[in-house]
Amino acid sequence: MKNLILSVIAKISKMDAEAKQLAAKVEAQSLLIGALLLTIGKNGGMNEMLENVRKAINAALDAADTPLKSDAEILLNEFNNLLLLTQLLETNDADIDLDTLRSKPGETAAE
């Protein structure tokens, strides 16, 4: 029984590590895309790119079966959320506050 419990714990730990790795990969891609959008926005041409992506997602929504339609809707929502985040970054101070990053969750940098 002890070996079974250790095996289950090991599997859970591996799954947790893989989930964290996947989450980090997705977040890194989001950051990269956000930076690209900011760069393209400053150099012009962002509206055309965004419209093309929206058209492609909407075409997938129109053509998709019921199960795939919900996935396409999730993709569209995440795309719109990424755009909102990019716009938020553009309108706010882009400097990173290292003290805030170093503070532990639940405490302020001044503590």
Residue pairs with C-beta under 8 A, 6 or more apart in sequence:
30 82
30 85
33 82
34 82
34 85
34 86
34 89
37 46
37 82
37 83
37 86
38 86
38 89
38 90
40 46
40 49
41 86
41 90
50 83
53 79
54 76
54 79
57 72
57 75
57 76
57 79
58 76
60 68
60 72
60 75
61 69
61 72
61 73
61 76
64 71
64 72
97 109
99 109
100 109
102 109
103 109
103 111
